[in-house]
Amino acid sequence: TAAARIPAGHPEGYLEAFGNVYRNSYDAMALRATGQKFEQVDTVYPNVYDGVEGMFFIQQCVASSAEGGAWLNMKHPKARR
């Protein structure tokens, strides 16, 4: 319908979830712009720590496959705590 803000098939809360990500991103940028500190690891939006963890996961999956499906450590020391 014309009253809908998002296409059919999206779950309830979908739009609000993105709003929260954008709001938290803005808050972090505003703090940084004013010289205030914020905890970069505990953000609700993806950051470099999430990227490191994702790439490490892929690396460990490939290594596990090369070792016949062996269980490997999946936690990178630089990932979210």
Helices and strands as residue ranges (DSSP letters): H 14-33, H 48-66
